[in-house]
Amino acid sequence: MTKRYLENQFGEFVCDCTTYPAHFKTQILAEVEAGAATLSPFDRSAAALADKQRAERAWRDLELKRADIELFKVEDQNSDGQAQRWRAYRCALRDYPQQADFPNGPRPSAPNLRPEAL
């Protein structure tokens, strides 16, 4: 069985849950050349997608907290229909990461905060 090395974004090599520093590159490339190992380069597009997903989830988590606060406010004020709109927004935020084109799809839209604009 051949070893599979994965080069990460730091120039390190990972194999079987062990991380080898970049100065092992010559030894690892010799193993690859001899057919004793394979090497997969760092996939920048996958890393960029993962970064964007993390950022969108962080935005979503902050929006959920804000939506909770706004929902409590409108429930206390007994605003007509506002509580229902904030509940729907919270549901849309929870479902956001399950979108087929997440994180590139549209973000859920928050209800208008000004009651006079309704």
Secondary structure, 3 states (H helix, E strand, C coil): CCEEEEECCCCCEEECCEEECHHHHHHHHHHHHCCCEEEECCCHHHHHHHHHHHHHHHHHHHHHHHHHHHHHHHHHHCCCCHHHHHHHHHHHHHHHHHCCCCCCCCCCCCCCCCHHHC
